[in-house]
Amino acid sequence: MLKIYGRNSSINVQKAVWAMGEAGLEWEWLDKDGDFGKVNVPDYFAINPQVRIPTLDDDGLLIRQSNVIVRYVARKYAPELLLPKDEETHVEADRWMEWQASDNGAPMVKVFWGLVRTPPEKRDMDEIRAALAVLHDQFRVLDAHLADHKYVAGDSFSMGDIPPGAAAYRYLSMDIDRPTYPHLDRWYHQLQERVSYRNLVMVPLA
């Protein structure tokens, strides 16, 4: 059986298990309720020398890095559902997966950890406000893209929706003031119709 290492409240783990859920897979989940900054699995360093989560173990093949896991699951287990059929759509899906990991991910980390994981008396509000402004701008980019795309890579749900979809839940669930995003909201409601999204991504933030 497949094994996935990492707590269920990690956005990176959520991306991996959401893809696995869409593929209809079953897996053993290790450290599902683990602590922040700690992997409660013996000898995890041998499994992942960076001691990061998630790691997917597929019959001894260790796959690390969340977006790599999403691509692996799409390619091996759910190509008809998750893997784009043509090169243009595939490139677009890849683009938005990397957007989440880079352009969106950097300010998201500062805002989320600053507001959700840090006690009020220890928050650097200047840094949080600066990162939040960048985060708003990044979601404006996605909102504009979704104005003429049903899903991020085209007319069908694909692996490209998974990383930004996980980020959207985190962003839209935080207790913050944010701009209006009509196209992002429409897409977000579509994602909520997916059982795997509701069960594996939409978990409490705190």
Rosetta constraint file for C-alpha pairs under 8 A:
AtomPair CA 1 CA 26 HARMONIC 7.25 0.50
AtomPair CA 1 CA 27 HARMONIC 5.85 0.50
AtomPair CA 1 CA 28 HARMONIC 6.88 0.50
AtomPair CA 1 CA 58 HARMONIC 7.36 0.50
AtomPair CA 1 CA 59 HARMONIC 7.04 0.50
AtomPair CA 2 CA 26 HARMONIC 6.98 0.50
AtomPair CA 2 CA 27 HARMONIC 4.66 0.50
AtomPair CA 2 CA 28 HARMONIC 6.16 0.50
AtomPair CA 2 CA 56 HARMONIC 7.24 0.50
AtomPair CA 2 CA 57 HARMONIC 5.82 0.50
AtomPair CA 2 CA 58 HARMONIC 5.01 0.50
AtomPair CA 2 CA 59 HARMONIC 6.62 0.50
AtomPair CA 3 CA 27 HARMONIC 5.37 0.50
AtomPair CA 3 CA 28 HARMONIC 4.67 0.50
AtomPair CA 3 CA 29 HARMONIC 5.90 0.50
AtomPair CA 3 CA 30 HARMONIC 7.11 0.50
AtomPair CA 3 CA 56 HARMONIC 5.81 0.50
AtomPair CA 3 CA 57 HARMONIC 5.01 0.50
AtomPair CA 3 CA 58 HARMONIC 6.71 0.50
AtomPair CA 4 CA 17 HARMONIC 7.95 0.50
AtomPair CA 4 CA 27 HARMONIC 6.91 0.50
AtomPair CA 4 CA 28 HARMONIC 6.34 0.50
AtomPair CA 4 CA 29 HARMONIC 5.08 0.50
AtomPair CA 4 CA 30 HARMONIC 6.09 0.50
AtomPair CA 4 CA 54 HARMONIC 6.77 0.50
AtomPair CA 4 CA 55 HARMONIC 5.81 0.50
AtomPair CA 4 CA 56 HARMONIC 4.63 0.50
AtomPair CA 4 CA 57 HARMONIC 6.33 0.50
AtomPair CA 5 CA 29 HARMONIC 6.19 0.50
AtomPair CA 5 CA 30 HARMONIC 4.88 0.50
AtomPair CA 5 CA 31 HARMONIC 6.08 0.50
AtomPair CA 5 CA 32 HARMONIC 7.35 0.50
AtomPair CA 5 CA 53 HARMONIC 6.51 0.50
AtomPair CA 5 CA 54 HARMONIC 5.34 0.50
AtomPair CA 5 CA 55 HARMONIC 5.22 0.50
AtomPair CA 5 CA 56 HARMONIC 6.52 0.50
AtomPair CA 6 CA 10 HARMONIC 7.40 0.50
AtomPair CA 6 CA 13 HARMONIC 6.00 0.50
AtomPair CA 6 CA 29 HARMONIC 7.66 0.50
AtomPair CA 6 CA 30 HARMONIC 6.45 0.50
AtomPair CA 6 CA 31 HARMONIC 5.37 0.50
AtomPair CA 6 CA 32 HARMONIC 5.75 0.50
AtomPair CA 6 CA 34 HARMONIC 7.08 0.50
AtomPair CA 6 CA 39 HARMONIC 7.14 0.50
AtomPair CA 6 CA 53 HARMONIC 5.19 0.50
AtomPair CA 6 CA 54 HARMONIC 5.05 0.50
AtomPair CA 6 CA 55 HARMONIC 7.25 0.50
AtomPair CA 7 CA 13 HARMONIC 6.76 0.50
AtomPair CA 7 CA 30 HARMONIC 7.86 0.50
AtomPair CA 7 CA 31 HARMONIC 5.49 0.50
AtomPair CA 7 CA 32 HARMONIC 4.11 0.50
AtomPair CA 7 CA 33 HARMONIC 5.13 0.50
AtomPair CA 7 CA 34 HARMONIC 4.97 0.50
AtomPair CA 7 CA 35 HARMONIC 7.32 0.50
AtomPair CA 7 CA 53 HARMONIC 7.96 0.50
AtomPair CA 8 CA 13 HARMONIC 6.30 0.50
AtomPair CA 8 CA 14 HARMONIC 6.35 0.50
AtomPair CA 8 CA 32 HARMONIC 5.22 0.50
AtomPair CA 8 CA 33 HARMONIC 6.30 0.50
AtomPair CA 8 CA 34 HARMONIC 7.93 0.50
AtomPair CA 8 CA 200 HARMONIC 7.48 0.50
AtomPair CA 8 CA 203 HARMONIC 7.83 0.50
AtomPair CA 9 CA 13 HARMONIC 7.51 0.50
AtomPair CA 9 CA 14 HARMONIC 7.17 0.50
AtomPair CA 9 CA 33 HARMONIC 7.87 0.50
AtomPair CA 9 CA 203 HARMONIC 6.77 0.50
AtomPair CA 9 CA 204 HARMONIC 7.53 0.50
AtomPair CA 9 CA 205 HARMONIC 6.88 0.50
AtomPair CA 10 CA 14 HARMONIC 6.12 0.50
AtomPair CA 11 CA 15 HARMONIC 6.27 0.50
AtomPair CA 11 CA 166 HARMONIC 6.48 0.50
AtomPair CA 11 CA 167 HARMONIC 7.33 0.50
AtomPair CA 11 CA 201 HARMONIC 7.72 0.50
AtomPair CA 12 CA 16 HARMONIC 6.64 0.50
AtomPair CA 12 CA 53 HARMONIC 7.06 0.50
AtomPair CA 12 CA 54 HARMONIC 6.53 0.50
AtomPair CA 12 CA 65 HARMONIC 7.98 0.50
AtomPair CA 12 CA 66 HARMONIC 5.35 0.50
AtomPair CA 13 CA 17 HARMONIC 6.24 0.50
AtomPair CA 13 CA 53 HARMONIC 6.60 0.50
AtomPair CA 13 CA 54 HARMONIC 5.20 0.50
AtomPair CA 13 CA 66 HARMONIC 6.68 0.50
AtomPair CA 14 CA 18 HARMONIC 5.82 0.50
AtomPair CA 14 CA 166 HARMONIC 6.99 0.50
AtomPair CA 14 CA 200 HARMONIC 6.15 0.50
AtomPair CA 14 CA 201 HARMONIC 5.40 0.50
AtomPair CA 15 CA 19 HARMONIC 6.42 0.50
AtomPair CA 15 CA 66 HARMONIC 6.45 0.50
AtomPair CA 15 CA 67 HARMONIC 7.41 0.50
AtomPair CA 15 CA 70 HARMONIC 6.90 0.50
AtomPair CA 15 CA 162 HARMONIC 6.04 0.50
AtomPair CA 15 CA 163 HARMONIC 5.77 0.50
AtomPair CA 15 CA 166 HARMONIC 6.35 0.50
AtomPair CA 15 CA 201 HARMONIC 7.60 0.50
AtomPair CA 16 CA 20 HARMONIC 6.38 0.50
AtomPair CA 16 CA 54 HARMONIC 7.47 0.50
AtomPair CA 16 CA 66 HARMONIC 5.67 0.50
AtomPair CA 16 CA 67 HARMONIC 7.34 0.50
AtomPair CA 16 CA 69 HARMONIC 5.85 0.50
AtomPair CA 16 CA 70 HARMONIC 5.46 0.50
AtomPair CA 17 CA 21 HARMONIC 5.90 0.50
AtomPair CA 17 CA 200 HARMONIC 6.73 0.50
AtomPair CA 18 CA 22 HARMONIC 6.17 0.50
AtomPair CA 18 CA 162 HARMONIC 7.29 0.50
AtomPair CA 18 CA 196 HARMONIC 5.79 0.50
AtomPair CA 18 CA 197 HARMONIC 6.19 0.50
AtomPair CA 18 CA 200 HARMONIC 5.89 0.50
AtomPair CA 18 CA 201 HARMONIC 6.87 0.50
AtomPair CA 19 CA 23 HARMONIC 6.25 0.50
AtomPair CA 19 CA 70 HARMONIC 5.72 0.50
AtomPair CA 19 CA 73 HARMONIC 6.56 0.50
AtomPair CA 19 CA 74 HARMONIC 7.16 0.50
AtomPair CA 19 CA 159 HARMONIC 7.32 0.50
AtomPair CA 19 CA 162 HARMONIC 7.11 0.50
AtomPair CA 20 CA 24 HARMONIC 6.44 0.50
AtomPair CA 20 CA 25 HARMONIC 5.53 0.50
AtomPair CA 20 CA 26 HARMONIC 7.81 0.50
AtomPair CA 20 CA 70 HARMONIC 7.85 0.50
AtomPair CA 20 CA 73 HARMONIC 6.45 0.50
AtomPair CA 21 CA 25 HARMONIC 5.89 0.50
AtomPair CA 21 CA 26 HARMONIC 7.81 0.50
AtomPair CA 21 CA 196 HARMONIC 5.43 0.50
AtomPair CA 21 CA 200 HARMONIC 7.93 0.50
AtomPair CA 22 CA 78 HARMONIC 7.83 0.50
AtomPair CA 22 CA 196 HARMONIC 6.16 0.50
AtomPair CA 23 CA 73 HARMONIC 7.38 0.50
AtomPair CA 23 CA 74 HARMONIC 7.55 0.50
AtomPair CA 23 CA 77 HARMONIC 6.05 0.50
AtomPair CA 23 CA 78 HARMONIC 5.15 0.50
AtomPair CA 23 CA 81 HARMONIC 7.76 0.50
AtomPair CA 30 CA 41 HARMONIC 7.43 0.50
AtomPair CA 31 CA 39 HARMONIC 6.92 0.50
AtomPair CA 31 CA 40 HARMONIC 5.99 0.50
AtomPair CA 31 CA 41 HARMONIC 6.70 0.50
AtomPair CA 34 CA 38 HARMONIC 7.21 0.50
AtomPair CA 34 CA 39 HARMONIC 6.61 0.50
AtomPair CA 34 CA 40 HARMONIC 6.32 0.50
AtomPair CA 35 CA 39 HARMONIC 7.09 0.50
AtomPair CA 35 CA 40 HARMONIC 7.65 0.50
AtomPair CA 39 CA 44 HARMONIC 7.15 0.50
AtomPair CA 39 CA 51 HARMONIC 7.44 0.50
AtomPair CA 43 CA 47 HARMONIC 7.12 0.50
AtomPair CA 44 CA 48 HARMONIC 6.08 0.50
AtomPair CA 44 CA 49 HARMONIC 7.69 0.50
AtomPair CA 44 CA 51 HARMONIC 6.59 0.50
AtomPair CA 45 CA 49 HARMONIC 4.64 0.50
AtomPair CA 45 CA 50 HARMONIC 6.97 0.50
AtomPair CA 45 CA 51 HARMONIC 5.52 0.50
AtomPair CA 47 CA 55 HARMONIC 7.66 0.50
AtomPair CA 47 CA 62 HARMONIC 7.38 0.50
AtomPair CA 48 CA 52 HARMONIC 6.70 0.50
AtomPair CA 48 CA 55 HARMONIC 7.00 0.50
AtomPair CA 48 CA 64 HARMONIC 7.31 0.50
AtomPair CA 53 CA 64 HARMONIC 7.70 0.50
AtomPair CA 53 CA 65 HARMONIC 7.46 0.50
AtomPair CA 53 CA 66 HARMONIC 7.86 0.50
AtomPair CA 54 CA 64 HARMONIC 6.44 0.50
AtomPair CA 54 CA 65 HARMONIC 6.57 0.50
AtomPair CA 54 CA 66 HARMONIC 6.25 0.50
AtomPair CA 55 CA 62 HARMONIC 6.63 0.50
AtomPair CA 55 CA 63 HARMONIC 5.71 0.50
AtomPair CA 55 CA 64 HARMONIC 4.75 0.50
AtomPair CA 55 CA 65 HARMONIC 7.04 0.50
AtomPair CA 55 CA 66 HARMONIC 7.83 0.50
AtomPair CA 56 CA 61 HARMONIC 7.93 0.50
AtomPair CA 56 CA 62 HARMONIC 5.68 0.50
AtomPair CA 56 CA 63 HARMONIC 5.02 0.50
AtomPair CA 56 CA 64 HARMONIC 6.47 0.50
AtomPair CA 56 CA 69 HARMONIC 7.03 0.50
AtomPair CA 57 CA 61 HARMONIC 5.55 0.50
AtomPair CA 57 CA 62 HARMONIC 4.65 0.50
AtomPair CA 57 CA 63 HARMONIC 6.40 0.50
AtomPair CA 58 CA 62 HARMONIC 6.47 0.50
AtomPair CA 58 CA 63 HARMONIC 7.78 0.50
AtomPair CA 63 CA 68 HARMONIC 7.21 0.50
AtomPair CA 63 CA 69 HARMONIC 6.13 0.50
AtomPair CA 64 CA 68 HARMONIC 6.74 0.50
AtomPair CA 64 CA 69 HARMONIC 6.62 0.50
AtomPair CA 65 CA 69 HARMONIC 6.38 0.50
AtomPair CA 66 CA 70 HARMONIC 6.35 0.50
AtomPair CA 67 CA 71 HARMONIC 6.25 0.50
AtomPair CA 67 CA 97 HARMONIC 6.99 0.50
AtomPair CA 67 CA 163 HARMONIC 7.34 0.50
AtomPair CA 68 CA 72 HARMONIC 6.05 0.50
AtomPair CA 69 CA 73 HARMONIC 6.07 0.50
AtomPair CA 70 CA 74 HARMONIC 6.12 0.50
AtomPair CA 70 CA 159 HARMONIC 6.70 0.50
AtomPair CA 70 CA 162 HARMONIC 7.91 0.50
AtomPair CA 71 CA 75 HARMONIC 6.04 0.50
AtomPair CA 71 CA 83 HARMONIC 7.96 0.50
AtomPair CA 71 CA 159 HARMONIC 6.92 0.50
AtomPair CA 72 CA 76 HARMONIC 5.97 0.50
AtomPair CA 72 CA 77 HARMONIC 7.95 0.50
AtomPair CA 73 CA 77 HARMONIC 5.27 0.50
AtomPair CA 73 CA 78 HARMONIC 6.55 0.50
AtomPair CA 74 CA 78 HARMONIC 4.79 0.50
AtomPair CA 74 CA 79 HARMONIC 5.26 0.50
AtomPair CA 74 CA 81 HARMONIC 7.66 0.50
AtomPair CA 74 CA 82 HARMONIC 5.10 0.50
AtomPair CA 74 CA 83 HARMONIC 5.48 0.50
AtomPair CA 74 CA 159 HARMONIC 6.61 0.50
AtomPair CA 75 CA 79 HARMONIC 5.12 0.50
AtomPair CA 75 CA 82 HARMONIC 7.74 0.50
AtomPair CA 75 CA 83 HARMONIC 6.22 0.50
AtomPair CA 78 CA 82 HARMONIC 5.70 0.50
AtomPair CA 78 CA 83 HARMONIC 7.10 0.50
AtomPair CA 79 CA 83 HARMONIC 4.60 0.50
AtomPair CA 79 CA 84 HARMONIC 7.71 0.50
AtomPair CA 81 CA 157 HARMONIC 7.36 0.50
AtomPair CA 81 CA 158 HARMONIC 6.44 0.50
AtomPair CA 82 CA 157 HARMONIC 6.91 0.50
AtomPair CA 82 CA 158 HARMONIC 4.14 0.50
AtomPair CA 82 CA 159 HARMONIC 4.83 0.50
AtomPair CA 83 CA 90 HARMONIC 7.36 0.50
AtomPair CA 83 CA 158 HARMONIC 6.02 0.50
AtomPair CA 83 CA 159 HARMONIC 6.24 0.50
AtomPair CA 84 CA 89 HARMONIC 5.74 0.50
AtomPair CA 84 CA 90 HARMONIC 4.98 0.50
AtomPair CA 84 CA 93 HARMONIC 7.53 0.50
AtomPair CA 84 CA 158 HARMONIC 6.44 0.50
AtomPair CA 84 CA 159 HARMONIC 7.82 0.50
AtomPair CA 85 CA 89 HARMONIC 7.04 0.50
AtomPair CA 85 CA 90 HARMONIC 7.03 0.50
AtomPair CA 86 CA 90 HARMONIC 6.10 0.50
AtomPair CA 87 CA 91 HARMONIC 6.07 0.50
AtomPair CA 88 CA 92 HARMONIC 6.34 0.50
AtomPair CA 89 CA 93 HARMONIC 6.19 0.50
AtomPair CA 89 CA 153 HARMONIC 5.51 0.50
AtomPair CA 89 CA 154 HARMONIC 6.75 0.50
AtomPair CA 90 CA 94 HARMONIC 6.19 0.50
AtomPair CA 90 CA 153 HARMONIC 7.42 0.50
AtomPair CA 91 CA 95 HARMONIC 6.05 0.50
AtomPair CA 92 CA 96 HARMONIC 6.52 0.50
AtomPair CA 92 CA 152 HARMONIC 7.45 0.50
AtomPair CA 92 CA 153 HARMONIC 5.15 0.50
AtomPair CA 92 CA 160 HARMONIC 7.45 0.50
AtomPair CA 93 CA 97 HARMONIC 6.31 0.50
AtomPair CA 93 CA 152 HARMONIC 6.74 0.50
AtomPair CA 93 CA 153 HARMONIC 4.99 0.50
AtomPair CA 93 CA 158 HARMONIC 7.25 0.50
AtomPair CA 93 CA 159 HARMONIC 6.61 0.50
AtomPair CA 93 CA 160 HARMONIC 3.89 0.50
AtomPair CA 93 CA 161 HARMONIC 7.27 0.50
AtomPair CA 94 CA 98 HARMONIC 6.24 0.50
AtomPair CA 94 CA 160 HARMONIC 6.12 0.50
AtomPair CA 95 CA 99 HARMONIC 6.09 0.50
AtomPair CA 95 CA 160 HARMONIC 7.78 0.50
AtomPair CA 96 CA 100 HARMONIC 6.25 0.50
AtomPair CA 96 CA 152 HARMONIC 7.12 0.50
AtomPair CA 96 CA 160 HARMONIC 5.92 0.50
AtomPair CA 96 CA 161 HARMONIC 7.55 0.50
AtomPair CA 96 CA 163 HARMONIC 7.65 0.50
AtomPair CA 96 CA 164 HARMONIC 6.76 0.50
AtomPair CA 97 CA 101 HARMONIC 6.61 0.50
AtomPair CA 97 CA 159 HARMONIC 7.96 0.50
AtomPair CA 97 CA 160 HARMONIC 5.52 0.50
AtomPair CA 97 CA 161 HARMONIC 7.52 0.50
AtomPair CA 97 CA 162 HARMONIC 7.49 0.50
AtomPair CA 97 CA 163 HARMONIC 5.46 0.50
AtomPair CA 97 CA 164 HARMONIC 6.58 0.50
AtomPair CA 98 CA 102 HARMONIC 6.02 0.50
AtomPair CA 98 CA 103 HARMONIC 7.92 0.50
AtomPair CA 99 CA 103 HARMONIC 5.21 0.50
AtomPair CA 99 CA 104 HARMONIC 5.96 0.50
AtomPair CA 99 CA 105 HARMONIC 7.67 0.50
AtomPair CA 99 CA 164 HARMONIC 7.75 0.50
AtomPair CA 100 CA 104 HARMONIC 4.81 0.50
AtomPair CA 100 CA 105 HARMONIC 5.37 0.50
AtomPair CA 100 CA 163 HARMONIC 5.95 0.50
AtomPair CA 100 CA 164 HARMONIC 5.39 0.50
AtomPair CA 100 CA 167 HARMONIC 7.03 0.50
AtomPair CA 101 CA 105 HARMONIC 4.88 0.50
AtomPair CA 101 CA 106 HARMONIC 7.65 0.50
AtomPair CA 101 CA 163 HARMONIC 7.69 0.50
AtomPair CA 102 CA 106 HARMONIC 6.04 0.50
AtomPair CA 103 CA 107 HARMONIC 7.62 0.50
AtomPair CA 103 CA 138 HARMONIC 7.10 0.50
AtomPair CA 104 CA 108 HARMONIC 6.12 0.50
AtomPair CA 104 CA 135 HARMONIC 6.42 0.50
AtomPair CA 104 CA 138 HARMONIC 6.01 0.50
AtomPair CA 104 CA 139 HARMONIC 7.84 0.50
AtomPair CA 105 CA 109 HARMONIC 6.11 0.50
AtomPair CA 106 CA 110 HARMONIC 6.80 0.50
AtomPair CA 107 CA 111 HARMONIC 6.18 0.50
AtomPair CA 107 CA 131 HARMONIC 4.88 0.50
AtomPair CA 107 CA 132 HARMONIC 6.69 0.50
AtomPair CA 107 CA 134 HARMONIC 6.40 0.50
AtomPair CA 107 CA 135 HARMONIC 5.57 0.50
AtomPair CA 108 CA 112 HARMONIC 5.76 0.50
AtomPair CA 108 CA 131 HARMONIC 7.49 0.50
AtomPair CA 108 CA 132 HARMONIC 7.73 0.50
AtomPair CA 108 CA 135 HARMONIC 6.41 0.50
AtomPair CA 108 CA 171 HARMONIC 7.76 0.50
AtomPair CA 109 CA 113 HARMONIC 5.77 0.50
AtomPair CA 109 CA 114 HARMONIC 7.92 0.50
AtomPair CA 110 CA 114 HARMONIC 5.65 0.50
AtomPair CA 110 CA 127 HARMONIC 7.72 0.50
AtomPair CA 110 CA 128 HARMONIC 6.29 0.50
AtomPair CA 110 CA 131 HARMONIC 6.31 0.50
AtomPair CA 111 CA 115 HARMONIC 5.93 0.50
AtomPair CA 111 CA 128 HARMONIC 5.37 0.50
AtomPair CA 111 CA 129 HARMONIC 7.90 0.50
AtomPair CA 111 CA 131 HARMONIC 6.18 0.50
AtomPair CA 111 CA 132 HARMONIC 6.05 0.50
AtomPair CA 112 CA 116 HARMONIC 5.44 0.50
AtomPair CA 112 CA 117 HARMONIC 6.92 0.50
AtomPair CA 112 CA 174 HARMONIC 7.92 0.50
AtomPair CA 113 CA 117 HARMONIC 4.64 0.50
AtomPair CA 113 CA 118 HARMONIC 6.07 0.50
AtomPair CA 114 CA 118 HARMONIC 5.24 0.50
AtomPair CA 114 CA 123 HARMONIC 5.90 0.50
AtomPair CA 114 CA 124 HARMONIC 7.24 0.50
AtomPair CA 114 CA 125 HARMONIC 7.99 0.50
AtomPair CA 114 CA 128 HARMONIC 6.30 0.50
AtomPair CA 115 CA 119 HARMONIC 7.76 0.50
AtomPair CA 115 CA 120 HARMONIC 7.60 0.50
AtomPair CA 115 CA 123 HARMONIC 7.33 0.50
AtomPair CA 115 CA 128 HARMONIC 7.75 0.50
AtomPair CA 116 CA 174 HARMONIC 7.96 0.50
AtomPair CA 116 CA 205 HARMONIC 7.41 0.50
AtomPair CA 116 CA 206 HARMONIC 6.54 0.50
AtomPair CA 117 CA 206 HARMONIC 7.45 0.50
AtomPair CA 118 CA 122 HARMONIC 6.40 0.50
AtomPair CA 118 CA 123 HARMONIC 6.18 0.50
AtomPair CA 119 CA 123 HARMONIC 6.58 0.50
AtomPair CA 123 CA 128 HARMONIC 7.94 0.50
AtomPair CA 124 CA 128 HARMONIC 6.27 0.50
AtomPair CA 125 CA 129 HARMONIC 5.94 0.50
AtomPair CA 126 CA 130 HARMONIC 6.24 0.50
AtomPair CA 127 CA 131 HARMONIC 6.17 0.50
AtomPair CA 128 CA 132 HARMONIC 5.96 0.50
AtomPair CA 129 CA 133 HARMONIC 6.28 0.50
AtomPair CA 130 CA 134 HARMONIC 6.67 0.50
AtomPair CA 131 CA 135 HARMONIC 6.15 0.50
AtomPair CA 132 CA 136 HARMONIC 6.11 0.50
AtomPair CA 133 CA 137 HARMONIC 6.38 0.50
AtomPair CA 134 CA 138 HARMONIC 6.25 0.50
AtomPair CA 135 CA 139 HARMONIC 6.36 0.50
AtomPair CA 136 CA 140 HARMONIC 6.26 0.50
AtomPair CA 136 CA 178 HARMONIC 6.89 0.50
AtomPair CA 136 CA 179 HARMONIC 7.17 0.50
AtomPair CA 137 CA 141 HARMONIC 6.49 0.50
AtomPair CA 138 CA 142 HARMONIC 6.64 0.50
AtomPair CA 139 CA 143 HARMONIC 5.96 0.50
AtomPair CA 139 CA 184 HARMONIC 7.92 0.50
AtomPair CA 140 CA 144 HARMONIC 6.09 0.50
AtomPair CA 140 CA 181 HARMONIC 7.10 0.50
AtomPair CA 141 CA 145 HARMONIC 6.30 0.50
AtomPair CA 142 CA 146 HARMONIC 6.19 0.50
AtomPair CA 142 CA 184 HARMONIC 7.06 0.50
AtomPair CA 143 CA 147 HARMONIC 6.48 0.50
AtomPair CA 143 CA 181 HARMONIC 5.95 0.50
AtomPair CA 143 CA 182 HARMONIC 7.26 0.50
AtomPair CA 143 CA 183 HARMONIC 5.29 0.50
AtomPair CA 143 CA 184 HARMONIC 4.86 0.50
AtomPair CA 144 CA 148 HARMONIC 7.99 0.50
AtomPair CA 144 CA 183 HARMONIC 7.27 0.50
AtomPair CA 145 CA 149 HARMONIC 6.62 0.50
AtomPair CA 145 CA 152 HARMONIC 7.51 0.50
AtomPair CA 146 CA 150 HARMONIC 6.47 0.50
AtomPair CA 146 CA 151 HARMONIC 6.90 0.50
AtomPair CA 146 CA 152 HARMONIC 6.47 0.50
AtomPair CA 146 CA 183 HARMONIC 5.54 0.50
AtomPair CA 146 CA 184 HARMONIC 6.57 0.50
AtomPair CA 146 CA 187 HARMONIC 7.56 0.50
AtomPair CA 147 CA 183 HARMONIC 5.52 0.50
AtomPair CA 149 CA 153 HARMONIC 7.14 0.50
AtomPair CA 149 CA 154 HARMONIC 5.35 0.50
AtomPair CA 149 CA 155 HARMONIC 6.56 0.50
AtomPair CA 150 CA 154 HARMONIC 6.01 0.50
AtomPair CA 150 CA 155 HARMONIC 5.17 0.50
AtomPair CA 150 CA 156 HARMONIC 7.20 0.50
AtomPair CA 150 CA 187 HARMONIC 7.02 0.50
AtomPair CA 151 CA 155 HARMONIC 5.77 0.50
AtomPair CA 151 CA 156 HARMONIC 6.03 0.50
AtomPair CA 151 CA 157 HARMONIC 5.82 0.50
AtomPair CA 151 CA 158 HARMONIC 7.90 0.50
AtomPair CA 151 CA 161 HARMONIC 6.77 0.50
AtomPair CA 151 CA 187 HARMONIC 6.81 0.50
AtomPair CA 152 CA 157 HARMONIC 7.82 0.50
AtomPair CA 152 CA 160 HARMONIC 6.37 0.50
AtomPair CA 152 CA 161 HARMONIC 5.82 0.50
AtomPair CA 153 CA 157 HARMONIC 7.72 0.50
AtomPair CA 153 CA 158 HARMONIC 7.22 0.50
AtomPair CA 153 CA 160 HARMONIC 6.31 0.50
AtomPair CA 153 CA 161 HARMONIC 7.56 0.50
AtomPair CA 157 CA 161 HARMONIC 6.50 0.50
AtomPair CA 158 CA 162 HARMONIC 7.44 0.50
AtomPair CA 159 CA 163 HARMONIC 7.90 0.50
AtomPair CA 160 CA 164 HARMONIC 7.54 0.50
AtomPair CA 161 CA 165 HARMONIC 5.53 0.50
AtomPair CA 162 CA 166 HARMONIC 6.15 0.50
AtomPair CA 163 CA 167 HARMONIC 6.39 0.50
AtomPair CA 164 CA 168 HARMONIC 6.00 0.50
AtomPair CA 165 CA 169 HARMONIC 6.46 0.50
AtomPair CA 165 CA 188 HARMONIC 7.20 0.50
AtomPair CA 165 CA 191 HARMONIC 7.35 0.50
AtomPair CA 166 CA 170 HARMONIC 6.58 0.50
AtomPair CA 166 CA 201 HARMONIC 6.32 0.50
AtomPair CA 167 CA 171 HARMONIC 6.15 0.50
AtomPair CA 168 CA 172 HARMONIC 5.87 0.50
AtomPair CA 168 CA 188 HARMONIC 7.21 0.50
AtomPair CA 169 CA 173 HARMONIC 5.88 0.50
AtomPair CA 169 CA 188 HARMONIC 7.77 0.50
AtomPair CA 169 CA 201 HARMONIC 7.51 0.50
AtomPair CA 169 CA 202 HARMONIC 6.75 0.50
AtomPair CA 170 CA 174 HARMONIC 6.46 0.50
AtomPair CA 170 CA 205 HARMONIC 7.44 0.50
AtomPair CA 173 CA 205 HARMONIC 7.84 0.50
AtomPair CA 181 CA 185 HARMONIC 5.98 0.50
AtomPair CA 182 CA 186 HARMONIC 6.26 0.50
AtomPair CA 183 CA 187 HARMONIC 6.28 0.50
AtomPair CA 184 CA 188 HARMONIC 5.97 0.50
AtomPair CA 185 CA 189 HARMONIC 6.17 0.50
AtomPair CA 186 CA 190 HARMONIC 6.47 0.50
AtomPair CA 187 CA 191 HARMONIC 6.36 0.50
AtomPair CA 188 CA 192 HARMONIC 6.39 0.50
AtomPair CA 189 CA 193 HARMONIC 6.80 0.50
AtomPair CA 190 CA 194 HARMONIC 7.50 0.50
AtomPair CA 191 CA 197 HARMONIC 6.62 0.50
AtomPair CA 192 CA 197 HARMONIC 6.23 0.50
AtomPair CA 192 CA 198 HARMONIC 5.93 0.50
AtomPair CA 193 CA 197 HARMONIC 7.84 0.50
AtomPair CA 193 CA 198 HARMONIC 7.68 0.50
AtomPair CA 194 CA 198 HARMONIC 6.48 0.50
AtomPair CA 195 CA 199 HARMONIC 6.11 0.50
AtomPair CA 196 CA 200 HARMONIC 5.62 0.50
AtomPair CA 196 CA 201 HARMONIC 7.54 0.50
AtomPair CA 197 CA 201 HARMONIC 5.17 0.50
AtomPair CA 197 CA 202 HARMONIC 6.50 0.50
AtomPair CA 198 CA 202 HARMONIC 5.05 0.50
AtomPair CA 198 CA 203 HARMONIC 7.86 0.50
AtomPair CA 199 CA 203 HARMONIC 7.25 0.50
